[in-house]
Amino acid sequence: MGIHEECGIFGIYDKSGNCAETTYYGLYALQHRGQESCGIAAINDRELSFHRGLGLVGDVFSPERLQKLNGTMAVGHVRYAPEDDNRPENAQPLTLRYAKGSLSLAHNGSLVNSQQLRIKYEYSGAIFHTSTDAEIIAYVIAQERLRCGSVEEAVNRAVKHLKGAYSLIVMSPQKLIAARDPYGFRPLCMGRRGDAVVFASESCALDAVGAKFERELEPGEIVVVYQGEVNSIRDHCCGKSNFCIFEYIYFARPDSIISRQSVHEARVMAGRYLARKKPVDADVVIGVPDSGLSAADGYALESGISRCSGFIKNRYIGRTFISPGQEDRERMVRIKLNPLKSTVGGKKVVMIDDSIVRGTTATQIIKLLRDAGAREVHVRVSSPEFVAPCYFGTDIPGTDSLVSCKYNTQELAELLGADSLGFLDLEDLHKIAPKAQCGFCDGCFTGKYPIDIE
């Protein structure tokens, strides 16, 4: 709880139609990646239609609305937004009409040169209607399209201007294009359902629509779907990757497979390393829903301590349930999580959580366990301490807001109200995903980034 990722994206080409409905179910499977807004754009006989709105997928779309959107191609988006940036105009997919026709774009990630690009284009006469990187990327693609013969070549040329993290799905009246940045920060995979071609942030979305996973897009790869034929442009593939390792710890759904590595198994492995390096004499292991549950399994398996359900989570409260006041945030935690007194009462408890950012949420959860009768609360965290911000699409704040930059582990345990506190060792971080066929970005844990940050 407390960390958010920018968004999830989904796209499909299916000549049989019903693409908007398929995209709707794909976005449902990606809802965990963004709960503030969502949207779908579709192409039917080269005509673009779209609908976007604030809220969850099931609230924004009705069967009647989906029926109006159906076509042979569609792209969808779910978005997380900071509290001061959750405006209707920022919902995606971004849609625009320009000299060469129409364009729809869904983006996951964050550019580190967005401000420079925005200023550059504004001083050349561009007018931006949103505060999103997606609009900047769309503008770059539109500009390049005026100078070349195809939209895929425009995307290929645009890559030279973009610096940072971006997984994209771009839809023109005739083509569906998916692309990853050359560093491969954010996930993007491709699957098939019969003759249909599907792209999604995670494989769980392919499962949800009955598509068979085919492969991950390579870092720097551009995949073009035209009339059912699939071709790749690899001009920017350099054979290296810096995938965000926090996807395995927190962002992705546990049933997803990313770069050949099961997310659930990676979290179990993190729990095992915690048990080996940060053991504790306790009666029961519990996980903070949802991303702490698999790590709790690993801790219990390695330590031999019983793993039990420690919390009941209210599934009907999304991230949109946010109020700015501290009292309201505390109330939100109490409504969202309720400890099982029969599990923790009178027990020495190991509580597994995925991360600690500011420490406020962890403090409240520990207090809930104390109020439920827990005799001792030992906190184990399935990630290392955050020591630096993220510039690639995760809202990990600056060092002045990171509690681990202010206190050592013992001091932080006392501040949180825990009997003990242990984090995953940095040396074990890269070991949690042994099957992954990629390199990793761990900048938020080390302060070292694969890209120079201006």
C-alpha positions as CSV (number, residue, x, y, z in Angstrom):
1,M,0.0,0.0,0.0
2,G,1.2,3.5,-0.7
3,I,3.2,3.1,-4.0
4,H,1.6,3.4,-7.4
5,E,2.6,2.7,-10.9
6,E,1.7,4.8,-13.9
7,C,-0.6,2.6,-15.9
8,G,-1.5,-0.5,-17.9
9,I,-2.0,-0.8,-21.6
10,F,-3.8,-3.2,-23.9
11,G,-4.3,-3.4,-27.7
12,I,-5.8,-5.8,-30.2
13,Y,-6.2,-6.4,-33.9
14,D,-9.0,-8.8,-34.7
15,K,-10.7,-8.7,-38.1
16,S,-13.7,-10.5,-36.7
17,G,-14.5,-7.4,-34.6
18,N,-15.6,-7.0,-30.9
19,C,-12.2,-5.5,-30.1
20,A,-13.6,-3.0,-27.7
21,E,-15.2,-5.7,-25.6
22,T,-12.0,-7.7,-25.6
23,T,-10.1,-4.6,-24.5
24,Y,-12.6,-4.1,-21.7
25,Y,-11.8,-7.5,-20.2
26,G,-8.1,-7.0,-20.8
27,L,-8.2,-3.7,-18.9
28,Y,-10.1,-5.4,-16.1
29,A,-7.2,-7.8,-15.7
30,L,-4.8,-4.8,-15.6
31,Q,-6.9,-2.7,-13.2
32,H,-4.3,-3.1,-10.4
33,R,-1.9,-1.0,-12.5
34,G,-4.2,2.1,-12.4
35,Q,-7.5,2.9,-10.9
36,E,-8.0,6.6,-11.4
37,S,-9.1,6.7,-15.0
38,C,-9.4,4.5,-18.1
39,G,-10.3,4.6,-21.7
40,I,-10.7,2.6,-25.0
41,A,-10.3,3.8,-28.6
42,A,-11.3,1.7,-31.5
43,I,-11.1,1.7,-35.3
44,N,-14.1,0.5,-37.4
45,D,-13.6,0.9,-41.2
46,R,-10.9,3.5,-40.6
47,E,-13.2,5.6,-38.4
48,L,-12.0,6.4,-34.9
49,S,-14.3,6.3,-31.9
50,F,-13.3,6.5,-28.2
51,H,-14.5,6.9,-24.6
52,R,-12.5,7.9,-21.5
53,G,-13.4,8.7,-18.0
54,L,-12.4,8.9,-14.4
55,G,-12.9,5.8,-12.3
56,L,-12.7,2.0,-12.6
57,V,-13.2,0.1,-15.8
58,G,-16.5,-1.3,-14.7
59,D,-17.8,2.2,-13.8
60,V,-16.7,4.0,-16.9
61,F,-18.0,1.5,-19.5
62,S,-21.5,0.1,-20.0
63,P,-22.5,-2.6,-22.5
64,E,-24.1,0.1,-24.6
65,R,-21.0,2.2,-24.7
66,L,-18.8,-0.8,-25.6
67,Q,-21.2,-1.7,-28.5
68,K,-20.7,1.8,-30.0
69,L,-16.9,1.3,-29.9
70,N,-16.5,-2.1,-31.4
71,G,-14.3,-2.4,-34.4
72,T,-11.4,-4.4,-35.9
73,M,-8.7,-2.6,-33.7
74,A,-8.7,-1.2,-30.3
75,V,-6.3,0.2,-27.7
76,G,-7.1,0.6,-24.0
77,H,-5.5,2.2,-20.9
78,V,-5.8,2.2,-17.1
79,R,-4.1,5.1,-15.3
80,Y,-2.8,5.9,-11.9
81,A,-2.4,9.6,-11.3
82,P,-1.1,11.7,-8.4
83,E,-3.8,13.4,-6.4
84,D,-3.1,16.8,-8.1
85,D,-3.1,15.3,-11.7
86,N,-6.3,13.2,-11.8
87,R,-8.1,15.3,-14.4
88,P,-10.5,14.0,-17.2
89,E,-8.3,15.4,-19.9
90,N,-5.4,13.3,-18.8
91,A,-7.2,10.0,-19.2
92,Q,-5.9,7.8,-22.0
93,P,-5.7,6.6,-24.7
94,L,-4.8,9.9,-26.1
95,T,-6.6,10.5,-29.4
96,L,-5.9,13.2,-32.0
97,R,-6.5,14.1,-35.6
98,Y,-3.8,15.7,-37.6
99,A,-2.7,16.2,-41.3
100,K,-2.1,12.5,-41.9
101,G,-5.3,11.3,-40.3
102,S,-6.0,10.1,-36.7
103,L,-3.8,8.6,-34.0
104,S,-4.5,6.9,-30.7
105,L,-1.8,6.3,-28.1
106,A,-1.6,4.5,-24.8
107,H,1.6,5.0,-22.7
108,N,3.1,3.3,-19.7
109,G,6.2,4.9,-18.1
110,S,7.8,8.3,-17.7
111,L,10.1,10.4,-19.9
112,V,13.1,12.0,-18.2
113,N,13.3,14.7,-20.9
114,S,9.5,15.5,-21.0
115,Q,9.9,19.0,-19.8
116,Q,12.6,19.9,-22.3
117,L,10.5,18.5,-25.1
118,R,7.4,20.3,-24.0
119,I,9.2,23.6,-23.8
120,K,10.8,23.0,-27.2
121,Y,7.5,22.3,-28.9
122,E,5.6,25.0,-27.1
123,Y,8.1,27.6,-28.4
124,S,7.5,26.3,-31.9
125,G,3.8,26.8,-31.6
126,A,2.5,23.6,-30.1
127,I,-0.5,23.8,-27.7
128,F,-0.8,21.0,-25.2
129,H,-4.1,20.1,-23.6
130,T,-2.8,17.6,-21.0
131,S,0.0,17.3,-18.5
132,T,0.9,13.8,-19.7
133,D,4.0,12.4,-21.4
134,A,1.6,10.6,-23.8
135,E,0.7,13.9,-25.5
136,I,4.3,14.8,-25.9
137,I,5.1,11.4,-27.5
138,A,2.1,11.7,-29.8
139,Y,3.2,15.2,-30.9
140,V,6.7,13.8,-31.7
141,I,5.2,11.0,-33.7
142,A,2.9,13.3,-35.6
143,Q,5.7,15.7,-36.4
144,E,7.8,12.8,-37.7
145,R,4.9,11.4,-39.7
146,L,4.8,14.6,-41.7
147,R,8.4,13.9,-42.9
148,C,8.1,10.1,-43.7
149,G,6.0,7.6,-45.5
150,S,4.5,5.5,-42.7
151,V,3.3,5.7,-39.1
152,E,5.7,2.9,-38.1
153,E,8.6,4.9,-39.5
154,A,7.4,7.9,-37.6
155,V,7.4,5.9,-34.4
156,N,10.9,4.6,-35.3
157,R,12.2,8.2,-35.8
158,A,10.4,9.4,-32.6
159,V,12.5,7.0,-30.5
160,K,15.6,9.2,-31.1
161,H,13.9,12.1,-29.3
162,L,12.5,10.2,-26.4
163,K,14.5,9.6,-23.2
164,G,13.2,7.4,-20.4
165,A,10.6,4.7,-19.9
166,Y,7.9,4.1,-22.3
167,S,5.9,1.1,-23.4
168,L,3.5,2.2,-26.1
169,I,0.6,1.0,-28.2
170,V,-0.2,3.3,-31.1
171,M,-3.2,2.9,-33.4
172,S,-3.7,4.5,-36.8
173,P,-6.7,3.9,-39.1
174,Q,-4.9,0.8,-40.6
175,K,-2.2,-0.2,-38.2
176,L,-1.6,-1.3,-34.6
177,I,1.9,-0.6,-33.4
178,A,3.5,-1.6,-30.1
179,A,6.9,-0.4,-28.9
180,R,9.2,-0.5,-25.9
181,D,12.0,1.9,-25.0
182,P,15.6,0.7,-25.6
183,Y,16.1,0.1,-21.9
184,G,13.0,-2.0,-21.5
185,F,12.0,-0.4,-18.2
186,R,8.3,-1.4,-18.4
187,P,6.8,-4.7,-19.5
188,L,5.0,-5.3,-22.8
189,C,4.1,-8.7,-24.2
190,M,2.3,-10.1,-27.3
191,G,-0.1,-13.0,-27.7
192,R,-2.5,-14.5,-30.2
193,R,-6.1,-15.6,-30.2
194,G,-6.7,-17.4,-33.4
195,D,-5.9,-14.8,-36.1
196,A,-6.1,-11.9,-33.6
197,V,-2.9,-10.2,-32.3
198,V,-3.0,-8.9,-28.7
199,F,-0.6,-6.7,-26.8
200,A,-0.7,-6.1,-23.0
201,S,1.4,-4.9,-20.1
202,E,1.1,-8.3,-18.4
203,S,0.4,-11.8,-19.5
204,C,-2.5,-12.0,-17.0
205,A,-4.4,-9.8,-19.4
206,L,-3.8,-12.2,-22.3
207,D,-5.1,-15.0,-20.1
208,A,-8.2,-13.0,-19.3
209,V,-9.2,-12.7,-23.0
210,G,-8.2,-16.2,-24.0
211,A,-5.1,-15.3,-25.9
212,K,-2.0,-17.4,-25.9
213,F,1.2,-15.8,-24.7
214,E,3.7,-15.6,-27.6
215,R,6.6,-13.5,-26.3
216,E,7.8,-10.3,-24.7
217,L,8.7,-7.4,-26.9
218,E,12.5,-6.8,-26.9
219,P,13.7,-3.5,-25.4
220,G,13.8,-1.1,-28.3
221,E,11.6,-3.2,-30.5
222,I,8.7,-1.9,-32.6
223,V,6.0,-4.4,-33.7
224,V,3.7,-3.5,-36.5
225,V,0.4,-5.2,-37.2
226,Y,-1.1,-4.5,-40.6
227,Q,-4.1,-6.5,-42.0
228,G,-3.1,-9.3,-39.6
229,E,0.5,-9.5,-40.7
230,V,3.1,-8.9,-38.0
231,N,6.5,-7.3,-38.6
232,S,9.2,-6.0,-36.3
233,I,11.6,-3.1,-36.5
234,R,14.7,-3.6,-34.3
235,D,16.8,-0.6,-35.2
236,H,16.9,0.4,-31.5
237,C,17.5,-3.0,-30.0
238,C,20.9,-3.1,-28.3
239,G,20.7,-6.5,-26.5
240,K,20.6,-4.9,-23.1
241,S,17.7,-4.2,-20.7
242,N,17.1,-2.4,-17.4
243,F,13.7,-3.8,-16.5
244,C,12.1,-2.3,-13.3
245,I,12.7,-5.0,-10.7
246,F,9.9,-3.6,-8.5
247,E,7.5,-5.1,-11.0
248,Y,8.3,-8.5,-9.5
249,I,8.1,-7.2,-5.9
250,Y,4.9,-5.1,-6.1
251,F,3.4,-3.9,-9.4
252,A,2.6,-7.0,-11.4
253,R,-0.1,-9.5,-10.7
254,P,1.3,-12.6,-9.1
255,D,-0.2,-14.8,-11.9
256,S,1.8,-12.9,-14.6
257,I,4.9,-14.3,-16.2
258,I,7.4,-11.6,-17.1
259,S,10.6,-12.4,-19.0
260,R,10.0,-16.1,-18.3
261,Q,9.9,-15.5,-14.6
262,S,6.7,-16.1,-12.5
263,V,5.9,-13.1,-10.5
264,H,4.5,-15.3,-7.7
265,E,7.7,-17.4,-7.6
266,A,9.9,-14.3,-7.4
267,R,8.0,-13.0,-4.4
268,V,8.2,-16.4,-2.7
269,M,11.9,-16.3,-3.3
270,A,12.1,-12.9,-1.7
271,G,10.3,-14.2,1.3
272,R,12.8,-17.1,1.5
273,Y,15.8,-14.8,1.5
274,L,14.2,-12.7,4.2
275,A,13.7,-15.8,6.4
276,R,17.4,-16.8,5.9
277,K,18.9,-13.4,6.6
278,K,16.3,-11.9,8.9
279,P,15.0,-14.8,11.1
280,V,12.7,-14.3,14.1
281,D,11.2,-16.5,16.8
282,A,7.5,-16.2,16.1
283,D,4.2,-18.1,16.1
284,V,2.7,-17.0,12.8
285,V,3.6,-15.4,9.5
286,I,1.0,-13.1,7.8
287,G,1.2,-11.0,4.6
288,V,-0.2,-7.6,3.9
289,P,-2.6,-8.0,0.9
290,D,-2.0,-8.3,-1.9
291,S,1.7,-8.2,-2.9
292,G,2.9,-9.3,0.6
293,L,1.1,-12.6,0.4
294,S,3.4,-14.6,-1.8
295,A,6.5,-13.3,0.1
296,A,4.8,-14.5,3.3
297,D,4.4,-17.9,1.7
298,G,8.2,-17.9,1.1
299,Y,9.0,-16.8,4.6
300,A,6.9,-19.5,6.1
301,L,8.2,-22.2,3.8
302,E,11.8,-21.3,4.7
303,S,11.4,-20.7,8.4
304,G,8.9,-23.4,9.2
305,I,6.6,-20.9,10.9
306,S,2.9,-21.3,10.2
307,R,1.5,-19.1,7.5
308,C,-2.0,-17.8,8.2
309,S,-4.4,-15.2,6.8
310,G,-3.9,-12.2,9.0
311,F,-6.0,-9.6,7.2
312,I,-9.3,-9.4,5.5
313,K,-9.1,-6.9,2.6
314,N,-12.1,-4.9,1.5
315,R,-12.2,-5.5,-2.3
316,Y,-14.6,-2.7,-3.0
317,I,-12.2,0.2,-2.3
318,G,-9.9,1.3,-5.1
319,R,-7.1,3.8,-5.1
320,T,-9.7,6.5,-6.0
321,F,-10.8,6.3,-2.3
322,I,-8.3,9.0,-1.3
323,S,-8.7,12.1,0.9
324,P,-5.9,14.5,1.6
325,G,-6.2,14.7,5.4
326,Q,-4.1,12.4,7.6
327,E,-7.2,11.4,9.6
328,D,-9.0,10.4,6.4
329,R,-5.9,8.3,5.3
330,E,-5.9,6.5,8.6
331,R,-9.6,5.8,8.3
332,M,-9.0,4.5,4.8
333,V,-6.5,1.9,6.1
334,R,-8.9,0.7,8.8
335,I,-11.7,0.3,6.2
336,K,-9.5,-1.4,3.7
337,L,-7.8,-3.8,6.0
338,N,-9.1,-5.6,9.1
339,P,-6.9,-8.0,11.1
340,L,-8.2,-11.4,12.1
341,K,-8.1,-11.5,15.8
342,S,-8.3,-15.3,15.9
343,T,-5.0,-15.4,13.9
344,V,-3.0,-12.7,15.7
345,G,-4.5,-12.5,19.2
346,G,-1.8,-13.3,21.8
347,K,0.7,-14.3,19.1
348,K,4.2,-13.3,18.1
349,V,3.5,-12.2,14.5
350,V,5.8,-11.8,11.5
351,M,4.2,-9.3,9.1
352,I,5.4,-9.3,5.5
353,D,5.0,-6.2,3.5
354,D,6.4,-5.3,0.1
355,S,7.9,-1.9,0.9
356,I,8.1,1.1,3.2
357,V,8.1,4.5,1.7
358,R,7.0,7.2,4.2
359,G,6.2,4.8,7.0
360,T,2.7,6.1,7.7
361,T,0.8,3.2,6.3
362,A,3.0,0.6,8.0
363,T,2.6,2.4,11.3
364,Q,-1.2,2.2,11.0
365,I,-1.2,-1.5,10.0
366,I,1.1,-2.4,13.0
367,K,-1.3,-0.5,15.3
368,L,-4.2,-2.5,13.8
369,L,-2.4,-5.7,14.8
370,R,-1.6,-4.4,18.3
371,D,-5.3,-3.5,18.8
372,A,-6.2,-7.0,17.6
373,G,-4.2,-8.5,20.4
374,A,-0.8,-9.3,18.8
375,R,1.8,-9.8,21.5
376,E,4.7,-9.0,19.2
377,V,4.9,-7.6,15.7
378,H,8.1,-8.3,13.7
379,V,8.0,-6.5,10.3
380,R,9.9,-8.0,7.3
381,V,10.0,-6.2,4.0
382,S,10.4,-8.0,0.7
383,S,12.4,-5.2,-0.9
384,P,15.4,-3.2,0.2
385,E,15.2,0.3,1.7
386,F,14.2,3.1,-0.7
387,V,17.0,5.6,-0.8
388,A,16.3,7.5,-4.1
389,P,13.4,8.6,-6.2
390,C,12.2,6.9,-9.4
391,Y,12.2,8.8,-12.7
392,F,10.7,6.1,-14.9
393,G,7.0,5.9,-14.0
394,T,6.8,5.1,-10.3
395,D,5.8,7.7,-7.7
396,I,8.6,7.0,-5.3
397,P,9.3,10.5,-3.9
398,G,12.5,12.4,-3.3
399,T,14.9,11.5,-0.4
400,D,13.3,14.1,1.9
401,S,10.1,12.0,2.0
402,L,11.8,8.6,2.2
403,V,11.8,7.4,5.8
404,S,14.8,5.1,5.3
405,C,16.9,8.2,4.4
406,K,16.1,9.6,7.8
407,Y,16.4,6.7,10.2
408,N,18.5,3.5,10.5
409,T,16.7,0.2,10.8
410,Q,16.5,0.1,14.6
411,E,15.3,3.7,14.8
412,L,12.7,3.1,12.1
413,A,11.4,0.0,13.9
414,E,10.8,2.1,17.0
415,L,9.1,4.8,14.9
416,L,6.8,2.3,13.3
417,G,6.0,0.6,16.6
418,A,7.5,-2.8,15.5
419,D,9.4,-5.1,17.8
420,S,11.9,-5.7,15.0
421,L,12.3,-4.7,11.3
422,G,14.2,-6.3,8.5
423,F,14.5,-5.5,4.8
424,L,15.6,-7.7,1.9
425,D,19.3,-7.4,1.4
426,L,20.4,-5.5,-1.7
427,E,22.7,-8.4,-2.6
428,D,19.7,-10.8,-2.7
429,L,17.5,-8.4,-4.7
430,H,18.6,-9.7,-8.1
431,K,18.5,-13.3,-7.0
432,I,14.7,-13.3,-6.5
433,A,14.0,-13.7,-10.3
434,P,16.6,-16.3,-11.4
435,K,14.6,-17.3,-14.6
436,A,14.3,-13.7,-15.9
437,Q,16.0,-13.2,-19.2
438,C,16.7,-9.5,-18.6
439,G,18.8,-7.0,-16.7
440,F,17.3,-4.8,-14.0
441,C,16.9,-1.2,-13.0
442,D,17.3,-0.8,-9.2
443,G,17.8,2.9,-9.0
444,C,15.3,3.5,-6.2
445,F,17.3,1.1,-4.0
446,T,20.8,2.2,-5.0
447,G,20.6,5.8,-6.4
448,K,22.3,4.5,-9.6
449,Y,20.3,4.8,-12.8
450,P,20.9,3.4,-16.3
451,I,20.2,6.9,-17.8
452,D,21.8,10.2,-16.7
453,I,19.1,12.2,-15.0
454,E,19.2,15.9,-15.8
